[in-house]
Amino acid sequence: MAETTPLLPPSPSTPSIRKRRPGSYDGDIESLRSTPSLAGETTLTSPIPERLPYNDYTTIDWLRDLVTDSARHRRIHSHHPGNNIRRRLHAWWDAAQGWIVAFLIGVVTAAVAFVVDVSVATVADWKTGYCPGRPWTNRAACCASSTALSPGDAKATCSAWRTWASDGDDSVAAYAVYVGFALLFGLVAGAVTMTTRTRLPSVHPDHLGSDQGTDQDKNDDENPYTETAVGKTMYMAAGSGIPEIKTILSGFVIPGFLSARVLVVKAIGATFAVATGMCLGKEGPFVHISACVGHLVASCFPKYRQSGRKMREILSVACSAGLSVAFGAPIGGVLFSYEEISTYFPRRVMWRSFLCSLVAAVTLKQLNPTGTGKLVLFETNYGVDYAVSHYLVFVLLGICGGLFGGVFCRANFRWSRFFRTLPFIKDNPVLELVLVVFATALLQHPNRLIRDTGDIVMAELLVDCHQDNETWLCRQEAETAAGETNAYYLWLISGTFVKLLLTVITFGCKVPSGVIIPALDAGALFGRMVGQVIPGISPGIFAMVGAAAFLAGVSRMTVSLAVIMFELTGEVNFIPPFMIAILTAKWVADSISEDGVYDLAQHLLGHPFLDAEHALGRVRSMSLSHGKRGTMEDLIPPANTMDEIILYTGSEYRVRKAILQDKLAKLKSRGLLDAGLVLVNERCICHGYLPEVELEYALSMLDGGDDEEVDLLHDIVSDFVDRSPVTVTALAPVEYAVEMFGKLGLRYMIVVEEETARVVGVVIKKRLVNYLDELR
């Protein structure tokens, strides 16, 4: 009987793998080279040993982790006649760990947020002056300790605060100092962010096989997928971190992204980046910081350290604490994690998120970083109600917010694809940062409304001038109402467009940055301007609703944003206006740009993320535009790839060790880290699936030489074989893959011939993501 192995061509009796049809998707998988595997692996037998750590940038196995955790739970909570107090305590400890971890995450996150909040206030004020004898004190704290306040508005310095320029904040000297400090802080933020630069070696398809018999196909063996010289470069502490966290929570692994070093750099970088005055906020970075805290705390507990599924539950819990401390919005934090961040959010995660968010908010309130002793960040009390006619104004604000969000998303995407791909910018991200800081300082300083950091700007735009008429903004409104000047309208209009322009070029710079506060500022500026022409009601109300509308247009948040806004302001009475503006903004923005800012950022960064709902929409659009329904056959890898991942087991299910080693080497050379070997018998029927990381570990456990035969039914390798992989026919719609990968959390799926059940392909999650990206 002829030997049928991957090293020898199959005998005529062995069914060959179906060739790829012309025109189908044949982009190969982009991935990373594997890292050395550590000891420990979960099998489906009892007892279950420690799970192997996942390879970098690969998907976790949700189903396998579910089985593993269920077996662990049964082992701990089993009731035997011989159970003793120690066993009962062990079971109680296992059940209580989730609540304990949630509590600790809330406390630690609040402590980090307190340090960052106080540091930002102090460093940002250094652009205007200092407190003699107490240089680490910000302006508000310095003035609070002084009993002698100089006359003027609330933005004027007090007698205890020493300014750099003796001739006022609007002088040329003050302007120059402001720009100089902004550049200095930007350089510091950029420098610390560069320390988290990581080069991820990647594999790209320079030579794709085809079924046309071309030279490219003939020379495929001579030109395999090779590791690029540069690979993919990531700055772990840059940006908000929300796109990466969404990718991680969907089941992927980004190495080092949640480490202690990234946490420290993120906190320091966010402090100096926000202090520059750039159009960015610390709210997005707080979510990343809380996820880092969650990962570090949960890693101390084996229950979460050894399970990718359980770890992601805790990360979802931690994300709620991040937004809770960012805005003082504990309920909004829970909803934000559910609506915007998490892919998998069962009820137990919601309960623990509720506790974690509550503990974080209470702890931060007691630490009192703002000195007000209040949890509400932008507390307002307008004391008036809105009329029915004002609903039209709220709809108008929603339309304008949707236009702003849609334009911003498209403009930022095009800016990133054009400007940031220029060689001198791509190779020198700090240069881009310096240019953006310089442009920001030049454009924002002349406008008193947008000169300060974003949270201060927001607080001043929500002021009710009927109760406080001493601020510069209220004096301008009084002068405008008296007909003395119209310059105030110019400041509001120009401030809105300056915020749009600067946020477009800022979001994506290589510093910790978020887009939430800049969007709120732009909406508040526009809403305040609209409120000037509405009689009998405070313009601050429309600034508040406009802020919600503009942020909804940028981020596409809905329920969580409405709750965050009333928690931010304390104005429960204005929930209906918030909802009207938010829904209108989302509808308008969706008509301009299908994806929100975080989804587009994921696409720009190249992170593999599967959003089942959006993916189904793209598949349906493709079907309507091309008049053809996609099938699983479109996802089958090229024939040359299938030849390397198919392992013919023969009738006795034995194969030489050298063959397995050669297969493993070819998987690595192609970068197919999420893939594995499909075990088929002599009839090409699937016998099982052996993922690469499990194969590598199993080979390290085998003794003997390369010519030794491995029994796939009884040797140690058999413990790592998935005997029941999910299979689907080649003619099934692509929607099947989208739903099963999205809802079941699959790592791979076997494609079989409909009539004979012979294996014709295997689909991994990143192949599906790449296919869906081609439909954009």
C-alpha positions in Angstrom: 0.0 0.0 0.0 1.4 3.4 -1.0 2.2 5.8 1.7 0.1 8.9 1.7 1.8 11.7 3.6 2.3 15.4 3.0 5.9 14.8 2.0 4.9 12.4 -0.8 2.3 13.0 -3.4 -1.0 11.3 -2.5 -1.6 8.0 -4.3 -4.2 8.0 -7.1 -6.7 6.5 -4.7 -6.3 9.4 -2.3 -8.7 12.3 -3.0 -7.0 15.5 -3.8 -8.0 18.8 -2.3 -10.4 20.8 -4.4 -8.7 23.6 -6.4 -9.7 27.2 -5.8 -11.9 28.6 -8.4 -10.9 31.8 -10.3 -11.9 35.1 -8.9 -12.4 33.9 -5.3 -10.8 35.5 -2.3 -7.2 34.2 -2.1 -5.5 36.6 0.3 -3.4 34.6 2.7 -3.3 35.1 6.4 -1.4 37.9 8.1 -0.1 37.0 11.5 3.0 36.8 13.7 5.6 34.3 14.3 4.9 32.2 17.3 6.7 32.6 20.6 8.1 29.7 22.5 5.3 27.7 24.2 5.4 27.2 27.9 4.5 24.0 29.7 0.9 23.2 30.5 -2.0 22.3 28.3 -5.7 21.7 28.7 -7.0 18.5 27.4 -10.6 17.2 27.5 -9.7 14.5 29.9 -9.7 14.7 33.7 -7.8 16.1 35.5 -7.2 19.1 33.2 -3.7 20.5 33.3 -2.7 24.1 32.8 -3.6 25.7 29.5 -0.9 26.7 27.0 -0.5 30.4 26.7 -1.8 31.7 23.3 0.5 32.8 20.6 0.9 36.5 20.0 -1.9 38.2 18.0 -3.8 34.9 17.6 -7.4 34.1 18.7 -8.3 32.4 21.9 -10.5 29.3 21.9 -13.7 30.4 23.6 -15.3 26.9 23.4 -12.3 25.1 24.7 -11.9 27.6 27.6 -15.6 27.0 28.3 -15.1 23.3 28.6 -11.9 23.7 30.6 -13.6 26.1 33.1 -16.6 23.9 33.4 -14.4 20.9 34.3 -12.5 23.1 36.9 -15.8 24.2 38.4 -17.1 20.7 38.7 -13.8 19.6 40.3 -13.9 22.3 42.9 -17.6 22.3 43.7 -18.3 18.6 43.5 -20.2 17.3 46.5 -18.8 14.0 47.9 -19.6 12.4 51.2 -16.1 13.1 52.4 -16.3 16.9 51.8 -14.7 18.8 54.6 -14.5 22.4 55.7 -11.4 23.0 53.7 -13.1 21.9 50.5 -16.1 24.2 51.2 -13.8 27.1 51.9 -12.0 26.4 48.6 -15.4 26.4 46.8 -16.4 29.7 48.5 -13.1 31.3 47.6 -13.5 30.3 44.0 -16.9 31.8 43.8 -15.9 35.0 45.5 -12.8 35.7 43.4 -14.7 37.6 40.8 -16.1 40.0 43.3 -12.8 40.5 45.0 -11.0 41.1 41.8 -13.7 43.7 40.7 -13.3 45.5 44.0 -9.5 45.6 43.8 -9.7 46.9 40.2 -12.0 49.7 41.2 -9.8 50.9 44.1 -6.5 50.7 42.1 -8.0 52.4 39.0 -9.4 55.3 41.1 -5.9 55.7 42.7 -4.2 55.9 39.4 -6.9 58.3 38.1 -6.4 60.6 41.1 -2.7 60.9 40.4 -3.3 61.6 36.7 -6.1 64.2 37.4 -4.0 66.1 39.9 -0.9 65.9 37.7 -2.7 67.2 34.6 -4.2 70.2 36.5 -0.7 71.1 37.8 1.3 70.6 34.6 -1.3 72.3 32.4 -1.2 75.4 34.7 2.5 75.6 34.3 1.9 77.1 30.9 0.6 80.3 32.5 2.6 80.5 35.8 3.5 78.9 39.1 2.7 79.0 42.8 5.7 80.5 44.7 7.0 78.1 47.3 4.7 75.3 46.1 5.6 74.6 42.5 3.7 71.3 42.5 0.4 73.1 43.3 -2.1 74.0 40.5 -3.6 77.4 40.2 -7.0 76.5 41.8 -5.3 75.0 44.9 -2.9 77.9 45.1 -5.6 80.5 44.9 -7.9 78.6 47.3 -5.2 79.0 50.0 -5.1 82.8 49.4 -7.6 85.1 50.9 -6.7 88.0 48.6 -8.1 87.5 45.2 -7.4 90.1 42.5 -10.5 91.7 40.8 -11.8 90.4 37.6 -13.3 87.3 36.3 -12.7 83.7 37.5 -10.0 83.1 34.9 -7.8 85.9 36.2 -5.0 84.9 38.5 -5.1 85.5 42.2 -2.5 87.3 44.2 -0.9 84.0 45.2 -0.4 82.8 41.6 2.7 84.2 39.8 2.4 84.4 36.0 5.3 84.1 33.7 4.3 87.3 31.8 3.7 90.4 33.9 1.7 92.1 31.2 -1.2 89.7 31.1 -2.3 86.4 29.6 -3.1 88.0 26.2 0.4 89.6 25.8 3.0 88.4 23.2 5.2 87.2 26.0 2.5 85.1 27.5 1.7 83.7 24.0 5.3 82.7 23.5 5.6 81.0 26.9 2.3 79.2 26.3 3.6 77.8 22.9 7.0 77.0 24.4 5.6 75.0 27.3 3.2 73.2 25.0 6.0 72.1 22.7 8.0 70.9 25.8 5.1 68.9 27.2 4.5 67.4 23.7 8.1 66.3 23.4 7.9 64.7 26.9 4.7 62.9 26.0 6.0 61.7 22.7 9.3 60.6 24.2 7.8 58.4 26.8 5.3 57.0 24.3 8.2 56.0 22.0 9.5 53.7 24.8 6.5 51.4 24.1 7.4 50.9 20.5 7.1 47.2 19.6 7.9 45.7 16.3 5.7 42.7 15.5 7.2 40.5 12.7 4.5 39.9 10.2 4.0 37.8 7.1 2.5 39.3 4.0 1.4 37.6 0.7 4.0 38.6 -1.8 3.3 35.5 -3.9 -0.2 34.1 -3.9 -0.9 30.8 -5.6 -3.6 30.7 -8.2 -5.4 28.0 -10.1 -4.6 29.4 -13.5 -1.3 27.6 -14.0 0.7 30.8 -14.0 4.3 31.3 -13.3 3.4 32.6 -10.0 1.8 29.3 -9.1 4.7 27.3 -10.5 7.2 29.3 -8.5 5.3 29.3 -5.2 7.6 26.7 -3.6 10.5 28.9 -4.4 8.9 32.0 -3.0 7.1 31.1 0.2 5.6 33.7 2.5 8.5 35.2 4.3 8.9 37.4 7.3 9.2 41.1 6.3 12.2 43.1 7.4 10.1 45.7 9.1 6.9 43.9 10.1 4.2 45.8 12.0 5.1 48.5 14.4 2.9 49.3 17.3 3.1 52.0 19.9 1.4 50.3 22.8 0.7 53.5 24.8 -0.4 55.6 21.9 -4.0 56.6 21.2 -6.9 55.9 23.4 -6.4 52.2 23.5 -10.1 51.5 23.0 -9.7 49.9 19.5 -7.1 47.6 20.8 -9.1 46.7 23.8 -12.1 45.9 21.6 -9.9 43.7 19.6 -8.6 41.9 22.7 -12.1 41.4 24.1 -13.3 39.9 20.8 -10.8 37.1 21.4 -7.4 38.2 20.0 -4.1 38.5 21.8 -2.0 41.6 21.6 1.3 40.9 23.4 2.4 43.3 26.1 -0.5 45.7 25.5 -1.8 45.4 29.1 1.6 45.3 30.9 2.6 47.3 33.9 5.1 49.3 31.8 2.4 50.3 29.4 0.2 51.4 32.3 2.9 53.7 33.7 3.8 55.2 30.3 0.1 55.7 29.5 -0.4 57.6 32.7 2.7 59.8 32.3 2.1 60.3 28.6 -1.6 61.2 29.1 -0.6 63.8 31.7 1.7 65.7 29.5 -0.3 65.2 26.3 -3.4 66.7 27.9 -1.3 69.5 29.4 -0.2 70.6 26.0 -3.7 71.8 25.3 -4.1 69.6 22.2 -7.5 68.5 21.1 -7.4 65.2 23.0 -8.6 64.0 26.4 -7.6 61.5 29.1 -10.9 59.7 29.2 -10.0 57.2 26.5 -6.6 56.5 28.0 -8.4 55.9 31.4 -10.2 53.0 29.8 -6.8 51.5 28.7 -5.3 52.2 32.1 -8.2 50.4 33.8 -7.8 47.4 31.5 -4.1 47.3 32.4 -5.1 47.3 36.1 -7.6 44.6 35.5 -5.1 42.4 33.7 -2.5 42.9 36.4 -4.9 42.2 39.2 -6.6 39.3 37.6 -3.2 37.7 36.7 -2.6 37.2 40.4 -5.5 34.7 40.4 -4.9 31.4 38.5 -8.6 31.2 37.7 -8.2 34.1 35.4 -4.6 33.8 34.5 -5.1 30.4 32.9 -8.3 31.1 31.0 -8.5 33.6 28.1 -12.2 33.5 28.3 -12.4 34.4 32.0 -9.7 37.0 31.6 -11.7 38.8 29.0 -14.7 38.8 31.4 -12.6 40.7 33.9 -11.3 43.1 31.3 -14.9 44.0 30.5 -15.4 44.6 34.2 -12.3 46.8 34.4 -13.3 48.9 31.4 -16.4 50.1 33.2 -14.2 51.5 36.0 -12.1 53.4 33.5 -15.0 55.5 32.2 -16.5 55.7 35.7 -13.4 57.6 37.0 -13.0 59.6 33.8 -16.4 61.2 34.1 -17.7 60.4 37.6 -20.4 58.3 35.8 -20.6 54.8 37.4 -23.8 53.7 35.6 -22.5 55.1 32.3 -19.3 53.2 32.7 -21.1 49.9 33.0 -23.3 50.7 29.9 -20.2 51.9 28.0 -18.4 48.6 28.5 -21.5 46.8 27.4 -22.4 48.9 24.4 -19.1 50.1 23.0 -16.3 47.8 24.3 -17.3 44.2 25.0 -18.2 41.4 22.6 -19.1 39.0 25.3 -21.1 40.4 28.3 -23.0 37.9 30.3 -25.0 38.9 33.4 -22.3 38.0 35.9 -20.0 40.4 34.0 -22.7 43.1 34.3 -23.1 42.6 38.1 -19.3 42.7 38.7 -19.0 45.7 36.4 -21.6 47.4 38.6 -19.6 46.8 41.7 -16.2 47.7 40.1 -17.6 51.0 38.6 -19.3 51.8 42.0 -16.1 51.2 44.0 -14.0 53.2 41.5 -16.4 56.2 41.7 -16.7 56.2 45.5 -13.0 55.9 45.9 -12.3 58.7 43.6 -14.9 60.9 45.3 -13.2 60.3 48.6 -9.7 61.1 47.1 -11.3 64.3 45.7 -8.8 65.3 43.0 -10.8 68.4 41.9 -11.2 69.7 45.4 -15.0 70.1 45.1 -15.8 66.9 47.0 -18.4 66.1 44.3 -18.7 63.2 41.9 -20.5 65.1 39.2 -17.8 66.6 36.9 -19.8 69.3 35.1 -22.6 69.9 37.6 -25.3 72.4 36.4 -28.6 73.6 37.7 -30.3 75.7 35.1 -33.6 75.8 37.1 -35.7 76.1 33.9 -37.6 73.7 31.7 -37.7 73.4 28.0 -40.7 74.1 25.8 -42.2 72.0 23.0 -40.7 74.3 20.4 -37.2 73.6 21.7 -37.5 70.0 20.5 -36.9 71.4 17.0 -33.7 72.9 18.2 -32.6 69.7 19.8 -33.2 67.9 16.5 -31.2 70.6 14.7 -28.3 70.1 17.1 -28.5 66.3 16.4 -28.3 66.9 12.7 -25.3 69.2 13.1 -23.7 66.7 15.5 -24.2 63.9 12.9 -22.7 66.1 10.2 -19.7 66.9 12.5 -19.2 63.2 13.4 -19.5 62.0 9.8 -17.2 64.6 8.4 -14.7 64.0 11.2 -14.6 60.3 10.7 -14.1 60.6 7.0 -11.6 63.4 7.3 -9.5 61.7 10.0 -9.5 58.4 8.0 -8.3 60.2 4.9 -5.7 62.2 6.8 -4.3 59.1 8.4 -4.2 57.3 5.1 -2.5 60.2 3.4 -0.4 62.3 5.8 0.7 59.6 8.2 1.9 57.3 5.4 4.4 59.9 4.1 7.9 58.5 4.7 9.2 61.4 6.8 6.1 61.4 9.0 5.8 57.6 9.3 9.5 57.2 10.3 9.4 60.2 12.7 6.1 60.3 14.6 7.5 62.8 17.1 7.9 65.2 14.3 4.2 65.0 13.5 3.5 65.5 17.2 5.6 68.6 17.3 3.9 70.1 14.3 0.4 69.3 15.7 1.3 70.8 19.1 2.7 73.9 17.4 -0.4 74.4 15.2 -2.7 73.8 18.2 -0.9 76.3 20.4 -0.9 78.9 17.7 -4.6 78.5 16.8 -6.1 78.0 20.3 -4.3 80.6 22.4 -5.9 83.7 20.8 -9.4 82.3 21.5 -10.1 82.6 25.3 -12.9 80.0 24.9 -10.6 77.1 23.9 -7.3 78.1 25.4 -7.4 75.8 28.4 -7.5 72.0 28.6 -10.7 70.3 27.3 -12.4 69.6 30.6 -12.0 73.2 31.7 -13.4 74.5 28.4 -16.4 72.2 28.8 -17.1 73.3 32.3 -17.0 77.0 31.3 -19.3 76.5 28.3 -22.0 75.0 30.5 -22.1 77.9 32.9 -25.5 79.6 33.5 -25.0 83.3 33.2 -28.2 84.0 35.0 -26.5 82.7 38.2 -22.9 83.6 37.5 -22.2 86.7 35.4 -18.6 87.3 36.4 -16.8 85.0 33.9 -15.4 86.3 30.6 -17.9 84.3 28.7 -20.9 85.8 30.5 -19.5 89.3 30.1 -19.2 88.7 26.4 -22.8 87.4 26.2 -24.0 90.5 28.1 -22.1 92.8 25.8 -23.5 91.0 22.8 -27.1 91.2 24.1 -26.6 94.9 24.6 -25.5 95.3 21.0 -22.0 96.5 22.0 -20.1 93.8 20.1 -20.6 90.8 17.8 -17.1 89.3 18.3 -18.4 86.7 20.7 -20.2 84.9 17.8 -16.9 84.8 15.9 -15.2 83.2 18.8 -17.9 80.5 19.1 -18.0 79.8 15.4 -14.2 79.8 14.9 -13.8 77.7 18.0 -16.1 75.0 16.6 -14.2 74.8 13.3 -10.8 75.0 15.0 -11.8 72.1 17.2 -12.9 70.1 14.2 -9.7 70.8 12.3 -7.3 70.2 15.2 -9.1 67.0 16.3 -8.9 65.6 12.8 -5.1 66.0 12.7 -4.6 65.1 16.4 -6.5 61.8 16.8 -4.0 59.1 15.9 -0.8 60.9 16.9 1.6 58.8 18.8 0.7 60.0 22.3 -2.0 58.8 24.7 -5.1 60.6 23.5 -8.9 60.3 23.5 -11.5 61.9 21.3 -14.4 62.2 23.8 -13.5 65.5 25.4 -12.7 67.3 22.0 -16.0 66.2 20.6 -17.8 67.4 23.7 -16.0 70.8 23.5 -16.9 71.2 19.8 -20.6 70.4 20.5 -20.7 72.7 23.5 -19.3 75.6 21.4 -21.8 75.1 18.6 -24.7 74.5 21.0 -23.8 77.7 22.9 -23.8 79.6 19.7 -27.2 78.3 18.8 -28.5 79.1 22.2 -27.7 82.8 21.7 -30.7 83.2 19.3 -33.1 81.2 21.5 -34.9 83.6 23.9 -36.0 82.9 27.4 -33.7 80.0 28.2 -30.1 79.6 29.2 -27.7 78.9 26.2 -25.8 76.5 28.5 -28.7 74.0 28.0 -28.1 73.9 24.2 -24.3 73.7 24.8 -25.0 70.6 27.0 -27.3 68.9 24.4 -24.9 69.9 21.5 -22.0 68.3 23.3 -24.0 65.0 23.5 -25.0 65.2 19.8 -21.4 65.9 18.6 -20.0 63.0 20.6 -22.7 60.7 19.4 -21.8 61.6 15.8 -18.2 60.8 16.4 -18.5 57.6 18.5 -22.0 56.4 17.6 -22.7 55.7 21.3 -26.4 55.9 22.2 -27.8 54.5 25.5 -24.5 54.8 27.4 -23.9 58.3 26.2 -27.4 59.5 27.3 -26.7 58.1 30.8 -23.1 59.6 30.9 -24.4 63.0 30.0 -27.0 63.2 32.8 -24.4 61.8 35.2 -21.9 64.4 34.0 -24.2 67.3 34.5 -26.7 66.1 37.1 -29.6 67.2 34.8 -31.9 64.2 34.9 -34.7 66.5 33.5 -32.9 66.8 30.2 -32.6 63.1 29.4 -35.3 63.4 26.6 -33.4 66.2 24.8 -30.2 64.1 25.1 -31.9 61.1 23.6 -33.4 63.1 20.7 -30.1 64.7 19.8 -28.1 61.5 20.2 -30.4 59.4 18.0 -30.6 62.1 15.3 -26.8 62.5 15.3 -26.3 58.8 15.0 -28.7 58.4 12.1 -27.1 61.4 10.2 -23.6 60.2 10.9 -24.3 56.7 9.8 -25.5 58.0 6.4 -22.2 59.8 5.9 -19.7 57.3 7.4 -20.8 53.7 8.1 -18.3 53.2 10.9 -17.6 55.3 14.0 -14.2 56.6 15.0 -13.2 53.5 17.0 -14.1 51.1 14.2 -12.2 53.2 11.6 -9.2 53.3 14.0 -9.2 49.5 14.2 -9.2 49.4 10.4 -6.3 51.9 10.1 -4.3 50.1 12.8 -4.8 46.7 11.1 -6.2 44.9 14.1 -8.3 41.8 13.3 -11.7 42.6 14.7 -15.0 40.9 13.8 -18.2 42.9 14.3 -20.8 40.4 13.3 -23.6 43.0 12.9 -21.6 45.3 10.6 -20.1 42.3 8.8 -23.6 41.0 7.9 -24.4 44.4 6.5 -21.4 44.4 4.3 -22.1 40.9 3.1 -25.7 41.9 2.2 -24.5 45.0 0.4 -22.0 42.9 -1.6 -24.9 40.5 -2.6 -27.0 43.4 -3.8 -24.3 45.2 -5.7 -22.8 42.1 -7.4 -26.0 40.1 -7.7 -24.1 37.1 -6.2 -24.3 35.6 -2.8 -21.0 34.8 -1.1 -20.4 31.2 0.0 -17.9 29.4 2.2 -16.1 28.5 -0.9 -14.9 32.1 -1.2 -13.1 31.7 2.1 -11.2 28.5 1.3 -7.4 29.1 1.2 -5.4 28.7 -2.0 -4.6 25.1 -3.0 -0.9 25.4 -2.1 -1.8 26.5 1.4 -4.3 23.6 1.8 -1.6 21.2 0.7 0.5 22.3 3.6 -2.1 22.2 6.3 -3.7 18.9 5.3 -2.2 15.9 7.1 -3.0 12.5 5.7 -3.2 10.0 8.6 -3.5 6.8 6.6 -5.7 3.9 7.7 -3.7 3.3 10.9 -3.6 7.0 11.9 0.2 7.0 12.3 2.7 9.5 10.9 6.4 10.0 11.2 7.6 12.7 13.7 9.7 14.3 10.9 6.5 14.9 8.9 4.9 16.7 11.8 8.0 18.8 12.3 8.1 19.7 8.6 4.4 20.7 8.8 5.0 22.9 11.8 7.9 24.6 10.1 5.8 25.4 7.0 3.0 26.7 9.2 5.4 29.1 10.9 7.0 30.1 7.6 3.6 31.1 6.3 2.7 32.8 9.5 -0.4 30.7 9.9 -0.4 30.9 13.7 -4.1 30.7 14.0 -4.2 27.7 11.8 -3.3 24.1 12.4 -3.3 20.7 10.7 -6.4 19.2 9.4 -6.2 15.4 10.0 -7.9 13.4 7.2 -8.1 9.7 6.5 -7.6 7.9 3.2 -11.1 9.0 2.1 -10.3 12.7 2.9 -12.8 12.7 5.8 -11.9 14.9 8.7 -10.5 13.0 11.6 -9.7 16.0 13.8 -7.9 19.3 14.0 -4.5 19.9 15.6 -3.8 23.7 16.3 -0.2 24.8 15.7 0.6 25.8 19.3 -0.7 22.5 20.6 1.3 20.7 17.9 4.5 22.5 18.8 4.1 21.7 22.5 3.2 18.0 21.8 6.3 17.6 19.6 8.5 19.0 22.4 7.1 16.3 24.7 7.9 13.4 22.3 11.0 11.3 22.7 12.8 9.4 20.0 14.2 10.3 16.6 12.6 11.9 13.6 11.8 8.6 12.0 9.7 7.4 14.9 6.1 7.0 14.1 3.5 8.9 16.1 0.2 7.3 16.9 -2.5 10.0 16.5 -5.0 7.8 18.4 -3.0 7.0 21.5 0.2 8.9 21.8 0.5 12.2 23.6 -0.3 14.1 20.4 -3.8 12.6 20.5 -4.6 14.5 23.7 -4.3 17.8 21.8 -6.4 16.9 18.7 -9.8 18.5 18.5 -12.0 15.5 17.6 -15.1 17.5 16.9 -14.3 20.7 15.0 -17.2 22.7 13.6 -17.8 21.9 10.0 -19.8 23.6 7.3 -20.4 22.8 3.6 -18.6 24.7 0.9 -21.9 26.0 -0.6 -23.2 27.4 2.7 -23.6 31.2 2.8 -20.8 33.4 4.2 -23.3 34.6 6.8 -23.0 31.2 8.5 -19.3 31.9 9.1 -20.0 35.4 10.4 -22.6 34.2 12.8 -20.7 31.2 14.1 -17.4 33.0 14.5 -19.1 35.9 16.1 -21.6 34.1 18.4 -19.6 30.9 19.2 -16.2 32.5 19.4 -14.6 29.9 17.1 -10.9 29.8 16.2 -11.3 27.7 13.0 -14.0 26.0 10.9 -13.6 23.1 8.6 -15.2 23.4 5.1 -16.4 20.1 3.5 -17.9 19.1 0.2 -21.6 19.0 0.4 -22.2 15.6 -1.3 -19.2 13.6 0.1 -18.2 15.4 3.4 -14.6 15.4 2.1 -12.4 18.2 3.5 -12.0 21.0 1.0 -10.7 23.9 3.2 -10.3 25.4 6.6 -11.2 28.9 7.6 -9.7 30.8 10.6 -11.1 34.0 12.1 -8.5 36.3 10.6 -9.1 34.9 7.1 -12.8 35.9 7.5 -11.9 39.3 8.8 -9.6 39.9 5.8 -12.4 38.8 3.4 -14.8 41.2 5.0 -12.3 44.0 4.8 -12.2 43.5 1.0 -15.9 44.2 1.0 -15.5 47.8 2.4 
